[in-house]
Amino acid sequence: MSVKAYILIQTEVGRAADVAARIREISGVTQAEDVTGPYDVIVRTEASSMDELGDLVVTQVQAVDGITRTLTCPVVNL
């Protein structure tokens, strides 16, 4: 069973579209949209485990230039 999550991202001013485009290229990212509101980009991801998800967020997503903060929200199936 895969682990799905949303990553809510704040970026430097004017960088949302560029950040979303770069994140779309990362393996495991299924969707990345630049949005308005308290967050600038919302990303949907899928990984095989929580460890893989953590690795994806820390080593790949957070490494994208222009990101100032992330909040990862794993999807739960109640």
A tleap script that builds the chain and sets N, CA, C and O, in Angstrom:
source leaprc.protein.ff14SB
mol = sequence {
  NMET SER VAL LYS ALA TYR ILE LEU ILE GLN
  THR GLU VAL GLY ARG ALA ALA ASP VAL ALA
  ALA ARG ILE ARG GLU ILE SER GLY VAL THR
  GLN ALA GLU ASP VAL THR GLY PRO TYR ASP
  VAL ILE VAL ARG THR GLU ALA SER SER MET
  ASP GLU LEU GLY ASP LEU VAL VAL THR GLN
  VAL GLN ALA VAL ASP GLY ILE THR ARG THR
  LEU THR CYS PRO VAL VAL ASN CLEU
}
set mol.1.N position { 0.846 -1.186 0.000 }
set mol.1.CA position { 0.000 0.000 0.000 }
set mol.1.C position { 0.891 1.248 0.000 }
set mol.1.O position { 1.845 1.331 0.773 }
set mol.2.N position { 0.586 2.190 -0.843 }
set mol.2.CA position { 1.400 3.392 -0.951 }
set mol.2.C position { 0.972 4.449 0.064 }
set mol.2.O position { -0.151 4.436 0.566 }
set mol.3.N position { 1.890 5.357 0.348 }
set mol.3.CA position { 1.637 6.485 1.224 }
set mol.3.C position { 1.464 7.709 0.339 }
set mol.3.O position { 2.339 8.038 -0.462 }
set mol.4.N position { 0.336 8.377 0.490 }
set mol.4.CA position { 0.064 9.592 -0.272 }
set mol.4.C position { 0.094 10.774 0.685 }
set mol.4.O position { -0.242 10.636 1.861 }
set mol.5.N position { 0.493 11.922 0.185 }
set mol.5.CA position { 0.546 13.113 1.026 }
set mol.5.C position { 0.410 14.362 0.176 }
set mol.5.O position { 0.695 14.366 -1.022 }
set mol.6.N position { -0.033 15.418 0.834 }
set mol.6.CA position { -0.006 16.754 0.254 }
set mol.6.C position { 1.125 17.509 0.931 }
set mol.6.O position { 1.317 17.396 2.142 }
set mol.7.N position { 1.869 18.272 0.155 }
set mol.7.CA position { 2.911 19.134 0.708 }
set mol.7.C position { 2.498 20.567 0.406 }
set mol.7.O position { 2.355 20.950 -0.755 }
set mol.8.N position { 2.310 21.352 1.454 }
set mol.8.CA position { 1.938 22.753 1.323 }
set mol.8.C position { 3.225 23.562 1.405 }
set mol.8.O position { 4.006 23.413 2.345 }
set mol.9.N position { 3.437 24.416 0.417 }
set mol.9.CA position { 4.727 25.091 0.288 }
set mol.9.C position { 4.557 26.604 0.241 }
set mol.9.O position { 3.688 27.136 -0.451 }
set mol.10.N position { 5.421 27.282 1.007 }
set mol.10.CA position { 5.546 28.729 0.899 }
set mol.10.C position { 6.836 29.006 0.146 }
set mol.10.O position { 7.852 28.346 0.363 }
set mol.11.N position { 6.781 29.993 -0.743 }
set mol.11.CA position { 7.950 30.324 -1.563 }
set mol.11.C position { 8.334 31.786 -1.376 }
set mol.11.O position { 7.599 32.575 -0.782 }
set mol.12.N position { 9.499 32.119 -1.898 }
set mol.12.CA position { 9.878 33.520 -1.977 }
set mol.12.C position { 8.890 34.219 -2.910 }
set mol.12.O position { 8.314 33.585 -3.794 }
set mol.13.N position { 8.695 35.508 -2.718 }
set mol.13.CA position { 7.751 36.280 -3.517 }
set mol.13.C position { 8.074 36.142 -5.003 }
set mol.13.O position { 9.218 36.316 -5.422 }
set mol.14.N position { 7.050 35.826 -5.788 }
set mol.14.CA position { 7.200 35.730 -7.234 }
set mol.14.C position { 7.798 34.433 -7.744 }
set mol.14.O position { 8.054 34.318 -8.943 }
set mol.15.N position { 8.032 33.448 -6.879 }
set mol.15.CA position { 8.708 32.212 -7.283 }
set mol.15.C position { 7.767 31.013 -7.398 }
set mol.15.O position { 8.224 29.929 -7.760 }
set mol.16.N position { 6.473 31.160 -7.106 }
set mol.16.CA position { 5.561 30.010 -7.043 }
set mol.16.C position { 5.514 29.206 -8.343 }
set mol.16.O position { 5.620 27.980 -8.303 }
set mol.17.N position { 5.361 29.852 -9.467 }
set mol.17.CA position { 5.243 29.132 -10.733 }
set mol.17.C position { 6.520 28.368 -11.052 }
set mol.17.O position { 6.462 27.231 -11.519 }
set mol.18.N position { 7.671 28.983 -10.803 }
set mol.18.CA position { 8.953 28.329 -11.051 }
set mol.18.C position { 9.146 27.132 -10.120 }
set mol.18.O position { 9.588 26.068 -10.554 }
set mol.19.N position { 8.817 27.305 -8.852 }
set mol.19.CA position { 8.940 26.211 -7.880 }
set mol.19.C position { 8.027 25.048 -8.272 }
set mol.19.O position { 8.460 23.896 -8.263 }
set mol.20.N position { 6.777 25.335 -8.614 }
set mol.20.CA position { 5.840 24.276 -9.015 }
set mol.20.C position { 6.355 23.525 -10.241 }
set mol.20.O position { 6.272 22.298 -10.296 }
set mol.21.N position { 6.880 24.245 -11.211 }
set mol.21.CA position { 7.397 23.602 -12.426 }
set mol.21.C position { 8.571 22.681 -12.105 }
set mol.21.O position { 8.650 21.576 -12.641 }
set mol.22.N position { 9.470 23.114 -11.251 }
set mol.22.CA position { 10.625 22.276 -10.889 }
set mol.22.C position { 10.200 21.054 -10.081 }
set mol.22.O position { 10.758 19.970 -10.248 }
set mol.23.N position { 9.221 21.230 -9.213 }
set mol.23.CA position { 8.765 20.108 -8.387 }
set mol.23.C position { 8.048 19.060 -9.236 }
set mol.23.O position { 8.135 17.869 -8.937 }
set mol.24.N position { 7.349 19.474 -10.276 }
set mol.24.CA position { 6.660 18.514 -11.151 }
set mol.24.C position { 7.610 17.488 -11.752 }
set mol.24.O position { 7.191 16.390 -12.118 }
set mol.25.N position { 8.887 17.842 -11.855 }
set mol.25.CA position { 9.890 16.961 -12.458 }
set mol.25.C position { 10.407 15.891 -11.492 }
set mol.25.O position { 11.130 14.987 -11.911 }
set mol.26.N position { 10.049 15.977 -10.210 }
set mol.26.CA position { 10.558 15.048 -9.198 }
set mol.26.C position { 9.756 13.749 -9.224 }
set mol.26.O position { 8.526 13.769 -9.225 }
set mol.27.N position { 10.455 12.633 -9.246 }
set mol.27.CA position { 9.807 11.320 -9.209 }
set mol.27.C position { 9.059 11.160 -7.889 }
set mol.27.O position { 9.605 11.442 -6.822 }
set mol.28.N position { 7.813 10.710 -7.964 }
set mol.28.CA position { 6.973 10.568 -6.781 }
set mol.28.C position { 5.961 11.689 -6.641 }
set mol.28.O position { 4.996 11.569 -5.885 }
set mol.29.N position { 6.176 12.776 -7.366 }
set mol.29.CA position { 5.215 13.883 -7.372 }
set mol.29.C position { 4.170 13.585 -8.443 }
set mol.29.O position { 4.510 13.383 -9.609 }
set mol.30.N position { 2.910 13.560 -8.048 }
set mol.30.CA position { 1.843 13.286 -9.003 }
set mol.30.C position { 1.159 14.562 -9.486 }
set mol.30.O position { 0.516 14.569 -10.536 }
set mol.31.N position { 1.302 15.653 -8.705 }
set mol.31.CA position { 0.691 16.918 -9.096 }
set mol.31.C position { 1.351 18.047 -8.317 }
set mol.31.O position { 1.689 17.874 -7.146 }
set mol.32.N position { 1.537 19.183 -8.943 }
set mol.32.CA position { 2.055 20.384 -8.279 }
set mol.32.C position { 1.374 21.596 -8.906 }
set mol.32.O position { 1.476 21.828 -10.110 }
set mol.33.N position { 0.691 22.347 -8.085 }
set mol.33.CA position { -0.074 23.502 -8.576 }
set mol.33.C position { 0.331 24.745 -7.806 }
set mol.33.O position { 0.479 24.694 -6.585 }
set mol.34.N position { 0.514 25.870 -8.504 }
set mol.34.CA position { 0.691 27.127 -7.786 }
set mol.34.C position { -0.703 27.679 -7.485 }
set mol.34.O position { -1.579 27.683 -8.350 }
set mol.35.N position { -0.895 28.142 -6.253 }
set mol.35.CA position { -2.206 28.551 -5.756 }
set mol.35.C position { -2.087 29.900 -5.044 }
set mol.35.O position { -0.988 30.419 -4.850 }
set mol.36.N position { -3.236 30.456 -4.659 }
set mol.36.CA position { -3.237 31.672 -3.853 }
set mol.36.C position { -3.638 31.317 -2.429 }
set mol.36.O position { -4.193 30.246 -2.182 }
set mol.37.N position { -3.358 32.205 -1.508 }
set mol.37.CA position { -3.688 31.963 -0.109 }
set mol.37.C position { -2.433 31.897 0.733 }
set mol.37.O position { -1.389 32.405 0.323 }
set mol.38.N position { -2.513 31.275 1.917 }
set mol.38.CA position { -1.351 31.242 2.805 }
set mol.38.C position { -0.198 30.389 2.273 }
set mol.38.O position { 0.943 30.552 2.705 }
set mol.39.N position { -0.485 29.494 1.351 }
set mol.39.CA position { 0.552 28.688 0.702 }
set mol.39.C position { 0.605 29.061 -0.773 }
set mol.39.O position { -0.384 29.515 -1.348 }
set mol.40.N position { 1.766 28.865 -1.373 }
set mol.40.CA position { 1.978 29.272 -2.759 }
set mol.40.C position { 1.926 28.108 -3.738 }
set mol.40.O position { 1.581 28.289 -4.905 }
set mol.41.N position { 2.271 26.908 -3.263 }
set mol.41.CA position { 2.267 25.702 -4.096 }
set mol.41.C position { 1.705 24.558 -3.259 }
set mol.41.O position { 2.052 24.409 -2.087 }
set mol.42.N position { 0.840 23.756 -3.863 }
set mol.42.CA position { 0.352 22.533 -3.219 }
set mol.42.C position { 0.755 21.359 -4.101 }
set mol.42.O position { 0.497 21.341 -5.305 }
set mol.43.N position { 1.396 20.377 -3.464 }
set mol.43.CA position { 1.951 19.223 -4.172 }
set mol.43.C position { 1.278 17.962 -3.670 }
set mol.43.O position { 1.042 17.816 -2.470 }
set mol.44.N position { 0.969 17.050 -4.577 }
set mol.44.CA position { 0.465 15.715 -4.203 }
set mol.44.C position { 1.578 14.725 -4.520 }
set mol.44.O position { 2.155 14.748 -5.607 }
set mol.45.N position { 1.871 13.856 -3.556 }
set mol.45.CA position { 2.945 12.886 -3.731 }
set mol.45.C position { 2.450 11.480 -3.434 }
set mol.45.O position { 1.406 11.285 -2.811 }
set mol.46.N position { 3.221 10.512 -3.895 }
set mol.46.CA position { 2.951 9.112 -3.603 }
set mol.46.C position { 4.291 8.406 -3.410 }
set mol.46.O position { 5.197 8.545 -4.232 }
set mol.47.N position { 4.410 7.647 -2.317 }
set mol.47.CA position { 5.641 6.927 -1.997 }
set mol.47.C position { 5.282 5.544 -1.480 }
set mol.47.O position { 4.135 5.290 -1.113 }
set mol.48.N position { 6.264 4.653 -1.454 }
set mol.48.CA position { 5.996 3.280 -1.017 }
set mol.48.C position { 5.983 3.139 0.503 }
set mol.48.O position { 5.465 2.151 1.023 }
set mol.49.N position { 6.549 4.121 1.230 }
set mol.49.CA position { 6.579 4.058 2.693 }
set mol.49.C position { 6.724 5.468 3.260 }
set mol.49.O position { 7.008 6.416 2.529 }
set mol.50.N position { 6.525 5.594 4.575 }
set mol.50.CA position { 6.719 6.886 5.228 }
set mol.50.C position { 8.187 7.317 5.138 }
set mol.50.O position { 8.482 8.503 4.989 }
set mol.51.N position { 9.103 6.349 5.230 }
set mol.51.CA position { 10.518 6.687 5.102 }
set mol.51.C position { 10.828 7.239 3.718 }
set mol.51.O position { 11.565 8.216 3.587 }
set mol.52.N position { 10.268 6.616 2.685 }
set mol.52.CA position { 10.480 7.111 1.324 }
set mol.52.C position { 9.863 8.488 1.152 }
set mol.52.O position { 10.440 9.351 0.490 }
set mol.53.N position { 8.686 8.702 1.748 }
set mol.53.CA position { 8.046 10.017 1.690 }
set mol.53.C position { 8.932 11.057 2.360 }
set mol.53.O position { 9.150 12.134 1.805 }
set mol.54.N position { 9.445 10.748 3.544 }
set mol.54.CA position { 10.325 11.672 4.249 }
set mol.54.C position { 11.563 12.004 3.434 }
set mol.54.O position { 11.986 13.159 3.377 }
set mol.55.N position { 12.142 10.992 2.805 }
set mol.55.CA position { 13.315 11.209 1.963 }
set mol.55.C position { 12.974 12.113 0.783 }
set mol.55.O position { 13.749 13.004 0.435 }
set mol.56.N position { 11.818 11.883 0.169 }
set mol.56.CA position { 11.364 12.700 -0.962 }
set mol.56.C position { 11.245 14.159 -0.547 }
set mol.56.O position { 11.703 15.053 -1.258 }
set mol.57.N position { 10.631 14.398 0.604 }
set mol.57.CA position { 10.416 15.772 1.061 }
set mol.57.C position { 11.744 16.444 1.421 }
set mol.57.O position { 12.024 17.556 0.974 }
set mol.58.N position { 12.549 15.768 2.222 }
set mol.58.CA position { 13.764 16.399 2.751 }
set mol.58.C position { 14.867 16.540 1.707 }
set mol.58.O position { 15.500 17.592 1.622 }
set mol.59.N position { 15.106 15.506 0.920 }
set mol.59.CA position { 16.250 15.558 0.007 }
set mol.59.C position { 15.928 16.106 -1.372 }
set mol.59.O position { 16.829 16.558 -2.078 }
set mol.60.N position { 14.655 16.076 -1.772 }
set mol.60.CA position { 14.342 16.536 -3.117 }
set mol.60.C position { 13.466 17.790 -3.138 }
set mol.60.O position { 13.840 18.792 -3.749 }
set mol.61.N position { 12.311 17.746 -2.480 }
set mol.61.CA position { 11.404 18.896 -2.531 }
set mol.61.C position { 12.033 20.102 -1.839 }
set mol.61.O position { 12.089 21.187 -2.420 }
set mol.62.N position { 12.506 19.926 -0.610 }
set mol.62.CA position { 13.058 21.066 0.125 }
set mol.62.C position { 14.348 21.592 -0.489 }
set mol.62.O position { 14.792 22.687 -0.143 }
set mol.63.N position { 14.950 20.841 -1.382 }
set mol.63.CA position { 16.173 21.289 -2.053 }
set mol.63.C position { 15.887 22.246 -3.216 }
set mol.63.O position { 16.812 22.858 -3.750 }
set mol.64.N position { 14.628 22.377 -3.609 }
set mol.64.CA position { 14.272 23.272 -4.719 }
set mol.64.C position { 14.475 24.718 -4.279 }
set mol.64.O position { 13.951 25.146 -3.251 }
set mol.65.N position { 15.230 25.451 -5.057 }
set mol.65.CA position { 15.524 26.851 -4.767 }
set mol.65.C position { 14.242 27.683 -4.790 }
set mol.65.O position { 13.420 27.537 -5.694 }
set mol.66.N position { 14.077 28.543 -3.809 }
set mol.66.CA position { 12.915 29.431 -3.758 }
set mol.66.C position { 11.898 29.041 -2.707 }
set mol.66.O position { 10.974 29.806 -2.429 }
set mol.67.N position { 12.051 27.849 -2.107 }
set mol.67.CA position { 11.121 27.403 -1.069 }
set mol.67.C position { 11.574 27.962 0.278 }
set mol.67.O position { 12.754 27.896 0.622 }
set mol.68.N position { 10.624 28.511 1.036 }
set mol.68.CA position { 10.953 29.032 2.359 }
set mol.68.C position { 10.409 28.144 3.481 }
set mol.68.O position { 10.965 28.141 4.580 }
set mol.69.N position { 9.323 27.384 3.225 }
set mol.69.CA position { 8.739 26.534 4.269 }
set mol.69.C position { 7.861 25.470 3.629 }
set mol.69.O position { 7.214 25.714 2.611 }
set mol.70.N position { 7.844 24.275 4.239 }
set mol.70.CA position { 6.942 23.218 3.785 }
set mol.70.C position { 6.169 22.654 4.964 }
set mol.70.O position { 6.626 22.702 6.106 }
set mol.71.N position { 4.992 22.120 4.670 }
set mol.71.CA position { 4.174 21.414 5.645 }
set mol.71.C position { 3.656 20.159 4.940 }
set mol.71.O position { 2.930 20.255 3.950 }
set mol.72.N position { 4.024 18.994 5.445 }
set mol.72.CA position { 3.630 17.730 4.809 }
set mol.72.C position { 2.420 17.153 5.536 }
set mol.72.O position { 2.427 17.016 6.759 }
set mol.73.N position { 1.374 16.813 4.769 }
set mol.73.CA position { 0.130 16.287 5.322 }
set mol.73.C position { -0.163 14.926 4.714 }
set mol.73.O position { -0.716 14.853 3.617 }
set mol.74.N position { 0.199 13.830 5.412 }
set mol.74.CA position { -0.096 12.496 4.887 }
set mol.74.C position { -1.607 12.265 4.806 }
set mol.74.O position { -2.360 12.722 5.665 }
set mol.75.N position { -2.031 11.562 3.781 }
set mol.75.CA position { -3.441 11.225 3.589 }
set mol.75.C position { -3.759 10.000 4.454 }
set mol.75.O position { -3.008 9.024 4.457 }
set mol.76.N position { -4.871 10.058 5.184 }
set mol.76.CA position { -5.314 8.910 5.983 }
set mol.76.C position { -6.599 8.361 5.393 }
set mol.76.O position { -7.410 9.103 4.839 }
set mol.77.N position { -6.772 7.085 5.514 }
set mol.77.CA position { -7.993 6.434 5.023 }
set mol.77.C position { -8.777 5.942 6.243 }
set mol.77.O position { -8.476 4.891 6.809 }
set mol.78.N position { -9.774 6.713 6.630 }
set mol.78.CA position { -10.564 6.378 7.829 }
set mol.78.C position { -11.696 5.445 7.499 }
set mol.78.O position { -12.459 5.062 8.386 }
savepdb mol mol.pdb
quit
